[in-house]
Amino acid sequence: MDKARKEYIRSCEVSELLTVELGGYEQKILIEGKTKNLPVVICLHGGPGSPVPFSVGCRGLFPEWTQKAIMVFWDQLGCGINNRLIDDSFKTENFVDMTCDLVNFVKEKFPKNKLFLFGVSWGSILSLQSALRIPEKLDGVFVYGQVLKNLFFNGEVTSAFEGAPEKVIKQVNKILETGVDCEDKILNKNLKTLYKLLSKYTNAYTNKNAAPAPIGKIIKGLMQSPDYKFRDFMAVVKNGYAKNISLLREHLNSDLSPRLSELKVKYLMLQGDTDIVTSTANVLKAVESCGNKNVTVKVVKNSGHMPSSEAMEECFKTLLQFVQ
């Protein structure tokens, strides 16, 4: 860890690794902010099981964020510093329970500060369901890549491969025709294949016309974390979600669109314009039809489901405006 990062950590009024009970499991969280009176933002990462870029291992790594807000970083149970087996007995509801416990803990610790959720992809599911359950504890929710319905299995995925080789088109069509009600082994294989093909032939995940987010710099920062052991760093990628299929099935079969009308807190969604994984077109239609003034959406150009470098900057700028 370099000198500048060490000095910044020492300069923060809030910079601590805590162990808290979430959903019945003891878990570690990192809380960091330049001063104690800033708005508080709880980060809910994607995956499930992908704690990048914001994780417990990033103490001192994002001063541009922690100078403006007290950031709460949580490696959700099953990955990173909280790695353990997530078998098929785990449901989305278990992680919503954990999220709500975390909100309650942070609210008790910072009772006078405004409190927000920042969810990405899978984290947007936890954000939405937690905001519905305990709206009185939150001042707002901000998400990138909202998961609502038709994850992967939608007409946009089919049309995105129109210029691909015929062999690839047939492969994609077969996966979509097989659907989500097949055996676990087949579904898992199909989703991995579809991810590879979408990444290679489309802008669904990363937009090839935009500069990628600086993931290499972030990974290096996690390797040098004062809070991570090597096993924690390895569990950022290879972790307890490796064989879980229950959570994937829930995502693929759920439709959260009707629940937007029930939200009682400010709920802002950023969507990449080429995101067809968590379809931006679906999100725009859902926001328009929900009739809820609390719910808004903003489309980021040249960005897919995984934010580009420009989209990361847009997230930062928009989040600051949102919480302040």
Helices and strands as residue ranges (DSSP letters): H 3-11, E 14-22, E 25-33, E 40-44, H 63-66, E 70-74, G 80-82, H 92-109, E 115-120, H 122-133, G 135-137, E 140-144, H 155-160, H 166-178, H 184-201, H 215-223, H 230-234, H 246-253, G 257-262, E 267-272, H 280-290, E 295-300, H 309-323
